[in-house]
Amino acid sequence: MDAGSSSDTWYLILLLMFAISFILNFTDIPQRIQLWRFASYIRRRLIQMDEIESDVRRRLINYLGKLNINSPKDVVDNFMNNYFLIEPVDIEPIDIIKRLSHLINVRDTNVKTYAERYMPGIQKSERYNAIVALEIASAINLVNKVLKHYFKLGLKNNNWVLLMQLALEMPNIIRIVNSYSKALDAFFSGTPIGDGAGPLLVRYLVGNSEPKRIAEDTVYYETLINGRRVYAIKAEGPGANVGKPGEAVEKLVDMLGGNVSRIVTVDAALKLEIEDTGEVAEGVGAAIGDIGPEKIGIERAATKYGIPLDAVVIKMSLEEAINTMTKEVYDGVLKAFERVKNTINSVGEGGSIIVIGVGNTVGVL
């Protein structure tokens, strides 16, 4: 190769490098490549979402059919797009808890009325399990719609940054949705789930004591433990139900004239990745994953009479909380049971203590 050919080759290489640099720095071709890349990935994940949603609908329709419900497909389809909740105005915070509580109660009543209308003649516990299954299917349907909304919005505006953010979140979203899909089996069979740790602890605590109704779908038990009077609150089982623990505590404390030495809430808590399932932690405050009304009811009752408010939590992942209770979670319940008994014994003999088992009472009588 002569010197002239060599210089021509280097000239072409430099020209090509300049052209590539120009394309990368002064055109939107790289962004379009990114857009295509992330869009392709999201499309595959959305197909997976559609498969999950279709499977959930099919299993739910089969379950309702086994309960001899007429037109189960119509029952599922009608529920999907109804019974959403519009949160109250929060720019004016006066009475926001009262307004939020009212809206939640109205929605719950409407959902239960819907279930009673389309599921006549079945046991209350099975009806409540079916309601939760409908809520799960509806939530998955909504998530799928929102994902497709942002996907199409990103494509419409050629917004590769939006698609990148969506692509990065998709694996975690799919993992959570898969967990809810698997959770259907627990509600179909009526077995206790991880979130039922609090109610299960209460049942161990009260033994054969008879429940007394104190609020909607909520009961309390009265028993003596080592000379201390214990009042234990949980949702009414064995159907899928969380009850109204805040309202129950307010009523019970007022009924006792504020003569309560301690209030203890027991609930499941999401663990950090470095924590082990079944770890038990103690703290101060109301351990309840409520959006406001029930939690503030417990806090107000404790504050009104100056009652110490304790929290005992059992650590678990989201998947473990909404699926059939694992052995690790059950072992955590037994550990928490010992912690609660120690708290009861710390109260002076003859004193009274309220224990609230917060959580879903599916499979727990």
Backbone hydrogen bonds, N-H to C=O, Kabsch-Sander energy under -0.5 kcal/mol:
donor,donor_aa,acceptor,acceptor_aa,energy
6,S,2,D,-1.9
7,S,3,A,-2.3
8,D,4,G,-2.0
9,T,5,S,-2.1
10,W,6,S,-2.2
11,Y,7,S,-2.1
12,L,8,D,-2.4
13,I,9,T,-2.3
14,L,10,W,-2.6
15,L,11,Y,-2.5
16,L,12,L,-2.6
17,M,13,I,-2.5
18,F,14,L,-2.4
19,A,15,L,-2.3
20,I,16,L,-2.6
21,S,17,M,-2.7
22,F,18,F,-2.6
23,I,19,A,-2.5
24,L,20,I,-2.6
25,N,21,S,-2.1
26,F,22,F,-2.7
27,T,23,I,-0.9
32,R,28,D,-2.2
33,I,29,I,-2.3
34,Q,30,P,-2.4
35,L,31,Q,-2.9
36,W,32,R,-2.6
37,R,33,I,-2.6
38,F,34,Q,-2.9
39,A,35,L,-2.5
40,S,36,W,-2.3
41,Y,37,R,-1.7
42,I,38,F,-2.6
43,R,39,A,-2.5
44,R,40,S,-1.5
45,R,41,Y,-1.7
46,L,42,I,-2.8
47,I,43,R,-2.0
48,Q,44,R,-1.5
49,M,45,R,-2.2
50,D,46,L,-2.5
51,E,47,I,-1.9
52,I,48,Q,-2.2
53,E,49,M,-2.8
54,S,50,D,-2.6
55,D,51,E,-2.2
56,V,52,I,-2.5
57,R,53,E,-2.5
58,R,54,S,-2.4
59,R,55,D,-2.6
60,L,56,V,-2.4
61,I,57,R,-2.6
62,N,58,R,-2.3
63,Y,59,R,-2.2
64,L,60,L,-2.6
65,G,61,I,-2.1
66,K,62,N,-1.9
67,L,63,Y,-0.9
68,N,65,G,-1.7
69,I,64,L,-1.8
75,V,71,S,-1.8
76,V,72,P,-2.2
77,D,73,K,-2.7
78,N,74,D,-2.6
79,F,75,V,-1.4
80,M,76,V,-1.6
81,N,77,D,-0.8
82,N,79,F,-1.4
87,E,85,L,-0.6
96,I,93,P,-2.1
99,R,95,D,-2.5
100,L,96,I,-2.7
101,S,97,I,-2.9
102,H,98,K,-2.0
103,L,99,R,-2.2
104,I,100,L,-2.5
105,N,101,S,-2.5
106,V,102,H,-2.4
107,R,103,L,-2.4
108,D,104,I,-2.7
109,T,105,N,-2.4
110,N,106,V,-2.4
111,V,107,R,-2.6
112,K,108,D,-2.4
113,T,109,T,-2.5
114,Y,110,N,-2.3
115,A,111,V,-2.3
116,E,112,K,-2.5
117,R,113,T,-2.0
118,Y,114,Y,-2.1
119,M,115,A,-1.9
122,I,119,M,-0.9
127,R,123,Q,-2.3
128,Y,124,K,-2.4
129,N,125,S,-2.1
130,A,126,E,-2.2
131,I,127,R,-2.1
132,V,128,Y,-2.1
133,A,129,N,-2.0
134,L,130,A,-2.4
135,E,131,I,-2.3
136,I,132,V,-2.3
137,A,133,A,-2.3
138,S,134,L,-2.5
139,A,135,E,-2.4
140,I,136,I,-2.3
141,N,137,A,-2.1
142,L,138,S,-2.2
143,V,139,A,-2.5
144,N,140,I,-2.3
145,K,141,N,-1.9
146,V,142,L,-2.5
147,L,143,V,-2.5
148,K,144,N,-2.1
149,H,145,K,-2.1
150,Y,146,V,-2.2
151,F,147,L,-2.1
152,K,148,K,-2.6
153,L,149,H,-2.2
154,G,150,Y,-2.3
155,L,151,F,-2.1
156,K,152,K,-2.7
157,N,153,L,-1.8
158,N,155,L,-1.0
159,N,154,G,-2.6
160,W,158,N,-1.2
163,L,159,N,-1.7
164,M,160,W,-2.2
165,Q,161,V,-2.4
166,L,162,L,-2.3
167,A,163,L,-2.8
168,L,164,M,-2.3
169,E,165,Q,-1.5
170,M,166,L,-1.5
173,I,169,E,-2.3
174,I,170,M,-3.1
175,R,171,P,-2.0
176,I,172,N,-2.2
177,V,173,I,-2.7
178,N,174,I,-2.6
179,S,175,R,-1.7
180,Y,176,I,-2.0
181,S,177,V,-2.3
182,K,178,N,-2.4
183,A,179,S,-1.6
184,L,180,Y,-0.7
184,L,181,S,-1.0
185,D,182,K,-1.2
186,A,182,K,-0.5
186,A,183,A,-0.7
187,F,183,A,-1.4
188,F,184,L,-2.6
189,S,185,D,-2.1
190,G,186,A,-1.3
191,T,186,A,-1.8
194,G,320,E,-0.9
194,G,323,N,-1.8
195,D,321,A,-2.6
196,G,193,I,-1.9
197,A,194,G,-1.5
198,G,195,D,-0.5
198,G,358,V,-0.7
200,L,196,G,-2.3
201,L,197,A,-2.2
202,V,198,G,-2.0
203,R,199,P,-2.0
204,Y,200,L,-1.9
205,L,201,L,-2.0
206,V,202,V,-2.3
207,G,203,R,-1.2
209,S,206,V,-1.7
212,K,220,Y,-2.4
214,I,218,T,-2.1
215,A,218,T,-1.5
218,T,215,A,-2.3
219,V,234,K,-2.6
220,Y,212,K,-2.4
221,Y,232,A,-2.5
223,T,230,V,-2.4
225,I,228,R,-2.8
228,R,225,I,-1.7
229,R,351,G,-2.5
230,V,223,T,-3.4
230,V,228,R,-0.6
231,Y,353,I,-2.8
232,A,221,Y,-2.3
232,A,230,V,-0.6
233,I,355,V,-2.9
234,K,219,V,-2.1
235,A,357,G,-0.5
236,E,217,D,-2.6
240,A,125,S,-0.6
241,N,239,G,-0.7
248,A,244,K,-2.2
249,V,245,P,-2.5
250,E,246,G,-2.2
251,K,247,E,-2.2
252,L,248,A,-2.6
253,V,249,V,-2.8
254,D,250,E,-2.0
255,M,251,K,-2.3
256,L,252,L,-1.8
257,G,254,D,-1.3
258,G,253,V,-2.7
259,N,256,L,-1.6
260,V,258,G,-2.3
261,S,352,S,-2.9
262,R,352,S,-0.9
263,I,308,P,-2.3
264,V,354,I,-3.1
265,T,310,D,-2.5
266,V,356,I,-2.8
267,D,312,V,-1.9
269,A,314,I,-2.4
271,K,316,M,-2.2
275,E,272,L,-1.9
278,G,315,K,-3.1
279,E,276,D,-1.6
281,A,313,V,-2.1
283,G,311,A,-2.7
285,G,309,L,-1.9
287,A,285,G,-0.8
288,I,286,A,-1.3
290,D,288,I,-1.6
296,I,292,G,-2.6
297,G,293,P,-1.2
298,I,294,E,-1.7
299,E,295,K,-2.2
300,R,296,I,-2.7
301,A,297,G,-1.9
302,A,298,I,-2.2
303,T,299,E,-2.5
304,K,300,R,-2.7
305,Y,301,A,-1.1
306,G,302,A,-0.5
306,G,303,T,-0.6
307,I,302,A,-2.8
310,D,263,I,-3.2
310,D,308,P,-0.6
311,A,283,G,-2.4
312,V,265,T,-2.9
313,V,281,A,-2.7
314,I,267,D,-1.9
315,K,279,E,-3.1
315,K,313,V,-0.5
316,M,269,A,-2.2
321,A,317,S,-1.9
322,I,318,L,-1.7
323,N,319,E,-0.9
325,M,192,P,-2.5
330,Y,326,T,-2.4
331,D,327,K,-2.7
332,G,328,E,-1.6
333,V,329,V,-1.9
334,L,330,Y,-1.8
335,K,331,D,-1.9
336,A,332,G,-2.7
337,F,333,V,-2.3
338,E,334,L,-1.5
339,R,335,K,-1.8
340,V,336,A,-2.6
341,K,337,F,-2.2
342,N,338,E,-2.0
343,T,339,R,-1.9
344,I,340,V,-2.4
345,N,341,K,-2.4
346,S,342,N,-1.1
347,V,343,T,-0.6
347,V,344,I,-1.2
350,G,227,G,-1.9
351,G,348,G,-2.3
353,I,229,R,-2.2
354,I,262,R,-2.3
355,V,231,Y,-2.7
356,I,264,V,-3.2
357,G,233,I,-3.2
357,G,355,V,-0.6
358,V,266,V,-2.4
358,V,356,I,-1.1
361,T,241,N,-2.6
363,G,238,P,-3.1
364,V,361,T,-2.4
365,L,363,G,-0.6
